[in-house]
Amino acid sequence: MTLQPQTQLVILPERAQDRPAAEALIERAFGPGRFVKVSERVREFADYQPDLSFCAFLGDRLVGVVRQWRVRVGDAPVAFLGPLAVESELRGAGFGIALLERACEAARRAGYVAVVLVGDEPYYARVGFSAAAAAGVELPGPVDRRRVLAKPLDFDAPPLEGPVRPA
Ligand SMILES: CC(C)(COP(=O)(O)OP(=O)(O)OC[C@H]1O[C@@H](n2cnc3c(N)ncnc32)[C@H](O)[C@@H]1OP(=O)(O)O)[C@@H](O)C(=O)NCCC(=O)NCCS
């Protein structure tokens, strides 16, 4: 029988019991170097939002995770996204994009005006992120500006402007 992982993928909000498997996947995907990233400085003061964070399952196996955090950019309520990780042998099947779409839609419904992250624009542009939309966003540390990305969720809101700060 041919495995068709995309049809079997189930995406659910992250629950407390998912945490050990989600943390283990993030550790495998990023290693200890992740703690020196500027995103980690943001996560130190941001509010973790379990209802905006999702795990992807094939059967009982957790194979992907995306987390979001509540912050403000200036006065605007913004979701800060990351980490995003998919189990290495299952990459390229669309799971990452599926997790991103789910996370952004949840943030939109919750009233956030944008999602901000630090990552590779060629990948995240597939779901509407751009460095241009994040041009006014200031992060709490040195960062390659080309990797600071935003996806507007409310097109009536003014452009993001100011430091990323606690909500
Ligand atoms: C990045 C990651 C989450 C993507 O998950 P995935 O399930 O493989 O993603 P998808 O299947 O939805 O998309 C895969 C496509 O994106 C492309 N892609 C993946 N990472 C990319 C990157 N950094 N830059 C540009 N394109 C990328 C793949 O080449 C593939 O292209 P194709 O559709 O033309 O074949 C996964 O590779 C991962 O966990 N990596 C390690 C952790 C990481 O780097 N996370 C992101 C931090 S910013």
The ligand as an SDF file (V2000), in Angstrom:
LIG
                    3D

 48 50  0  0  0  0  0  0  0  0999 V2000
   11.4600   24.4510    7.0700 C   0  0  0  0  0  0  0  0  0  0  0  0
   10.6010   23.1960    7.2780 C   0  0  0  0  0  0  0  0  0  0  0  0
    9.6680   23.4370    8.4580 C   0  0  0  0  0  0  0  0  0  0  0  0
    9.7770   22.9700    6.0190 C   0  0  0  0  0  0  0  0  0  0  0  0
    8.8890   21.9010    6.2770 O   0  0  0  0  0  0  0  0  0  0  0  0
    8.3280   20.9850    5.0580 P   0  0  0  0  0  0  0  0  0  0  0  0
    7.2020   20.1880    5.5790 O   0  0  0  0  0  0  0  0  0  0  0  0
    9.4520   20.2700    4.3990 O   0  0  0  0  0  0  0  0  0  0  0  0
    7.8250   22.1290    4.0770 O   0  0  0  0  0  0  0  0  0  0  0  0
    6.8410   21.9480    2.8530 P   0  0  0  0  0  0  0  0  0  0  0  0
    6.7930   20.5060    2.4530 O   0  0  0  0  0  0  0  0  0  0  0  0
    5.5710   22.6080    3.1910 O   0  0  0  0  0  0  0  0  0  0  0  0
    7.5690   22.7940    1.7320 O   0  0  0  0  0  0  0  0  0  0  0  0
    8.7080   22.2380    1.1500 C   0  0  0  0  0  0  0  0  0  0  0  0
    9.1880   23.1500    0.0620 C   0  0  0  0  0  0  0  0  0  0  0  0
    9.8050   24.3010    0.6590 O   0  0  0  0  0  0  0  0  0  0  0  0
   11.1590   24.3790    0.2520 C   0  0  0  0  0  0  0  0  0  0  0  0
   11.9440   24.8580    1.3750 N   0  0  0  0  0  0  0  0  0  0  0  0
   12.1290   24.2730    2.5730 C   0  0  0  0  0  0  0  0  0  0  0  0
   12.9310   25.0250    3.3450 N   0  0  0  0  0  0  0  0  0  0  0  0
   13.2560   26.1130    2.6020 C   0  0  0  0  0  0  0  0  0  0  0  0
   14.0620   27.2520    2.8320 C   0  0  0  0  0  0  0  0  0  0  0  0
   14.6860   27.4200    3.9960 N   0  0  0  0  0  0  0  0  0  0  0  0
   14.1660   28.1840    1.8400 N   0  0  0  0  0  0  0  0  0  0  0  0
   13.5310   28.0220    0.6670 C   0  0  0  0  0  0  0  0  0  0  0  0
   12.7470   26.9520    0.3860 N   0  0  0  0  0  0  0  0  0  0  0  0
   12.6190   26.0090    1.3520 C   0  0  0  0  0  0  0  0  0  0  0  0
   11.5270   22.9480   -0.1110 C   0  0  0  0  0  0  0  0  0  0  0  0
   12.6350   22.9340   -0.9940 O   0  0  0  0  0  0  0  0  0  0  0  0
   10.2670   22.4680   -0.7770 C   0  0  0  0  0  0  0  0  0  0  0  0
   10.2040   22.9830   -2.0810 O   0  0  0  0  0  0  0  0  0  0  0  0
    9.3140   22.2560   -3.2470 P   0  0  0  0  0  0  0  0  0  0  0  0
    7.8740   22.3010   -2.7860 O   0  0  0  0  0  0  0  0  0  0  0  0
    9.5520   23.1340   -4.4380 O   0  0  0  0  0  0  0  0  0  0  0  0
    9.8450   20.8800   -3.3550 O   0  0  0  0  0  0  0  0  0  0  0  0
   11.4720   21.9410    7.5080 C   0  0  0  0  0  0  0  0  0  0  0  0
   12.4050   21.8350    6.4530 O   0  0  0  0  0  0  0  0  0  0  0  0
   12.2230   21.9610    8.8260 C   0  0  0  0  0  0  0  0  0  0  0  0
   11.7060   21.5170    9.8510 O   0  0  0  0  0  0  0  0  0  0  0  0
   13.4750   22.4280    8.8070 N   0  0  0  0  0  0  0  0  0  0  0  0
   14.3060   22.4950   10.0080 C   0  0  0  0  0  0  0  0  0  0  0  0
   13.8440   23.5780   10.9280 C   0  0  0  0  0  0  0  0  0  0  0  0
   13.7600   24.9270   10.2270 C   0  0  0  0  0  0  0  0  0  0  0  0
   14.6750   25.3360    9.5280 O   0  0  0  0  0  0  0  0  0  0  0  0
   12.6340   25.6220   10.4640 N   0  0  0  0  0  0  0  0  0  0  0  0
   12.3730   26.9160    9.8830 C   0  0  0  0  0  0  0  0  0  0  0  0
   13.0970   27.9530   10.6560 C   0  0  0  0  0  0  0  0  0  0  0  0
   12.9510   29.5530    9.9450 S   0  0  0  0  0  0  0  0  0  0  0  0
  1  2  1  0
  2  3  1  0
  2  4  1  0
  2 36  1  0
  4  5  1  0
  5  6  1  0
  6  7  2  0
  6  8  1  0
  6  9  1  0
  9 10  1  0
 10 11  2  0
 10 12  1  0
 10 13  1  0
 13 14  1  0
 14 15  1  0
 15 16  1  0
 15 30  1  0
 16 17  1  0
 17 18  1  0
 17 28  1  0
 18 19  1  0
 18 27  1  0
 19 20  2  0
 20 21  1  0
 21 22  1  0
 21 27  2  0
 22 23  1  0
 22 24  2  0
 24 25  1  0
 25 26  2  0
 26 27  1  0
 28 29  1  0
 28 30  1  0
 30 31  1  0
 31 32  1  0
 32 33  2  0
 32 34  1  0
 32 35  1  0
 36 37  1  0
 36 38  1  0
 38 39  2  0
 38 40  1  0
 40 41  1  0
 41 42  1  0
 42 43  1  0
 43 44  2  0
 43 45  1  0
 45 46  1  0
 46 47  1  0
 47 48  1  0
M  END
$$$$
